[in-house]
Amino acid sequence: MMIVPAGVKVHLALGYTDMRKGMDGLAALVQEQLKRDPFSGHLFAFRGKRASILKVLFWDGNGLCLFTKRIDRGGFVWPRMYEPGGAVTLSPAQLAMLIEGIDWRSPERVWRPARVG
């Protein structure tokens, strides 16, 4: 599980990305397509075409870090692309669900408090 510090935003790059790209290639995408600063301390998430690989790029204050996860069953839920090179901002809780392969757009509560009375 990835812990996101307070005040850090999570940006989900719309569309799919060539997963052969490493830190430098993804940082260039952040600058050129998303028009954001990869060294801002915010997290930038990218998904491959088959939806089975997720990469998260972030600057920890000391260097660029790259988190990669391949999901064996199913795929990572991604929004439809509305604007080329755009991004969607997620909450840290939504990122945690995304990394676990849960549909973060409409999570379903399975526990409800019992009614008394």
C-alpha positions as CSV (number, residue, x, y, z in Angstrom):
1,M,0.0,0.0,0.0
2,M,1.2,3.5,-0.9
3,I,0.9,6.2,1.8
4,V,0.3,9.6,0.3
5,P,1.4,12.5,2.6
6,A,-1.1,15.3,3.3
7,G,-1.3,18.0,0.7
8,V,0.0,15.7,-2.1
9,K,-2.3,15.4,-5.2
10,V,-2.6,12.3,-7.3
11,H,-2.9,12.9,-11.0
12,L,-4.2,10.1,-13.3
13,A,-3.0,10.5,-16.9
14,L,-5.9,9.9,-19.2
15,G,-5.6,7.4,-22.0
16,Y,-2.8,4.8,-22.0
17,T,0.9,5.1,-21.9
18,D,3.8,3.1,-23.4
19,M,4.9,1.1,-20.4
20,R,8.4,0.7,-21.8
21,K,9.0,4.3,-20.6
22,G,11.0,4.7,-17.4
23,M,11.4,7.6,-15.0
24,D,12.8,10.1,-17.5
25,G,10.2,9.3,-20.2
26,L,7.3,9.6,-17.8
27,A,8.7,12.8,-16.4
28,A,8.8,14.2,-19.9
29,L,5.1,13.2,-20.4
30,V,4.2,15.0,-17.2
31,Q,5.8,18.2,-18.4
32,E,4.8,18.0,-22.1
33,Q,1.3,16.5,-22.1
34,L,0.0,17.1,-18.6
35,K,1.6,20.6,-18.3
36,R,2.6,19.9,-14.7
37,D,5.9,19.8,-12.9
38,P,7.1,16.2,-12.2
39,F,9.3,17.6,-9.3
40,S,6.3,19.1,-7.5
41,G,6.0,16.2,-5.1
42,H,2.7,15.2,-6.5
43,L,2.0,11.7,-7.8
44,F,1.4,10.9,-11.5
45,A,-0.2,7.6,-12.4
46,F,0.0,6.0,-15.9
47,R,-1.7,2.8,-17.2
48,G,-0.7,0.5,-20.1
49,K,-2.8,-0.3,-23.1
50,R,-3.9,-3.7,-21.7
51,A,-4.8,-2.2,-18.3
52,S,-2.7,-4.7,-16.4
53,I,0.3,-2.5,-15.6
54,L,0.2,0.7,-13.5
55,K,3.2,3.1,-13.0
56,V,3.2,5.9,-10.4
57,L,5.9,8.6,-10.7
58,F,6.8,10.9,-7.8
59,W,9.5,13.1,-6.5
60,D,10.3,12.4,-2.8
61,G,12.4,15.5,-2.3
62,N,15.6,13.7,-3.0
63,G,15.0,12.0,-6.3
64,L,12.4,10.6,-8.7
65,C,10.7,7.4,-7.6
66,L,8.8,4.9,-9.8
67,F,6.2,2.5,-8.4
68,T,5.1,-0.2,-10.7
69,K,2.4,-2.8,-10.3
70,R,1.2,-5.6,-12.6
71,I,-2.2,-7.0,-11.8
72,D,-2.6,-10.7,-12.6
73,R,-6.4,-10.9,-12.9
74,G,-8.7,-8.1,-14.2
75,G,-7.3,-4.7,-14.9
76,F,-6.8,-1.2,-13.5
77,V,-10.0,0.9,-13.8
78,W,-9.3,4.0,-15.8
79,P,-11.6,6.9,-16.8
80,R,-12.5,7.3,-20.5
81,M,-10.3,9.9,-22.3
82,Y,-12.1,13.2,-22.7
83,E,-9.2,15.5,-23.6
84,P,-5.9,14.3,-25.1
85,G,-3.1,14.7,-22.6
86,G,-5.5,15.4,-19.8
87,A,-5.5,14.2,-16.2
88,V,-8.0,13.4,-13.4
89,T,-7.2,14.2,-9.8
90,L,-7.8,11.4,-7.3
91,S,-7.9,11.3,-3.5
92,P,-5.4,9.2,-1.7
93,A,-8.2,6.7,-0.8
94,Q,-9.1,6.4,-4.5
95,L,-5.5,5.8,-5.4
96,A,-5.3,3.0,-2.8
97,M,-8.4,1.4,-4.3
98,L,-7.0,1.8,-7.8
99,I,-3.7,0.0,-6.8
100,E,-5.7,-2.9,-5.3
101,G,-7.7,-3.3,-8.6
102,I,-11.0,-1.9,-7.1
103,D,-13.3,0.3,-9.1
104,W,-12.5,3.6,-7.4
105,R,-15.2,5.5,-9.3
106,S,-18.1,3.9,-7.5
107,P,-16.9,1.7,-4.6
108,E,-19.7,-0.2,-3.0
109,R,-20.1,-0.3,0.8
110,V,-20.7,-3.9,2.0
111,W,-21.1,-3.1,5.6
112,R,-24.0,-1.1,7.0
113,P,-24.6,-0.3,10.7
114,A,-27.4,-2.3,12.2
115,R,-30.6,-0.5,12.9
116,V,-31.6,-0.3,16.5
117,G,-35.2,-0.1,17.4
